[in-house]
Amino acid sequence: MPKFLAVDSFFMRAGDVVQAGVVFARERLAFTVPGFAALNVVLVGAWLAVVAMINLDLRRKARESKAAEL
């Protein structure tokens, strides 16, 4: 089994678990629809921050590898 399939499967399941936690929290805390929407906006913002950090790291590594080739 290729490694990327294992990684993909792990993160798909982890996403399912996080979403189940969000739904559970919504039920336990009796969120209203606007409250639930706000929680999702916060989670999207956190995900975008993670993507931005990964992008910066990849760009840094690309610059370093090009400098090493010269």
Secondary structure, DSSP 8 states (H G I E B T S, - for coil): --HHHHHHHHHHHHHHHHHHHHHHHHHHHT--HHHHHHHHHHHHHHHHHHHHHHHHHHHHHHHHHHHHH-
